[in-house]
Every structure is written in structure tokens, then in C-alpha cells.
Amino acid sequence: MNEVKRADPTAHRRPAVLWMVVCAAAGAAAILAVERYRPAFQAWVLSEPEKTSDRINLVLGLAAFLLSTPLLGLGVYLWILGGRAGRGQQLPPAGPPVICDPPDLRARAAITRGRILKAVAVCAIAAGSLLIAMFWRLSDLFGRQAP
């Protein structure tokens, strides 16, 4: 039968709440910045017609980077976690504290979960790469439409 790895009481709520507050504040700041600087940004992009195509490509490249980085980061994290689960034949792997009491999977079950984590990692990396490719294609389309 699977054992239960006990949660670390010090790692329980404070980091999660702090992380949610920081992310909510960052999101609110981003929304306010977009609303405040959008007219100036639009004016900059369209100010010189001969450079508009390059500026649109720059904006699309920045958007591709900002949107694909979390997916690629998640994929790398899941790949590493799946590898640690497979090598150590234990999930969750020994070392980092857990915030709830998950079942401690050993041997074959941990290896299977590790492989599933690696499959999800491949999907996340593929989605991030596909997002970059779609933005690249869109950027190429705008590059051809420019006068």
C-alpha cells in the first residue's frame, strides 16, 4: 500500500497567498499600463509608415516571447520532475516540501507517473513552440503586406 508523505506545516499557506497577491498586483499593473499607454504606443507604431512593418514585427515577437515563455517553462519543469520521479522511483521526489498530504508513490507507479509528466511536458513545449511558429508566420504575413 502507498504511504502518505506528510505536509510541511511551514510551507502550507503563506507562500501560496503571497504568490497570489503578487500575481494579482502584477496583472492589475499590466492592465493599467496597457490602458494608459495604448494611444502613445499606437501612435509610435504608426508614426513612420516606412518603419511600421518592422515595429509590428517587433510587437509580435515580444508577444510571442511573453506568451510562450510560461508554456516552455512549465514544460521544462515537468520534464525535470518526471525525470526525478523516474530516477528516484518516488513521487513526489525526496527533497522539496509538499503543501498537502499526497500518496507517496514508489517503484513502478512512480515511474509511470514520471513518464506521464514527461508526456505532458512534451505537449507544453510543443504548444509553446507552435505559438512561436504561429506568431512568426503572422509576422511574416505582416512583413509582406507592408508598402
Summary of the structure (lengths in Angstrom):
residues: 147
radius of gyration: 21.9
end to end distance: 69.3
largest distance: 69.3
contacts: 376
relative contact order: 0.16
helix: 78%
strand: 5%
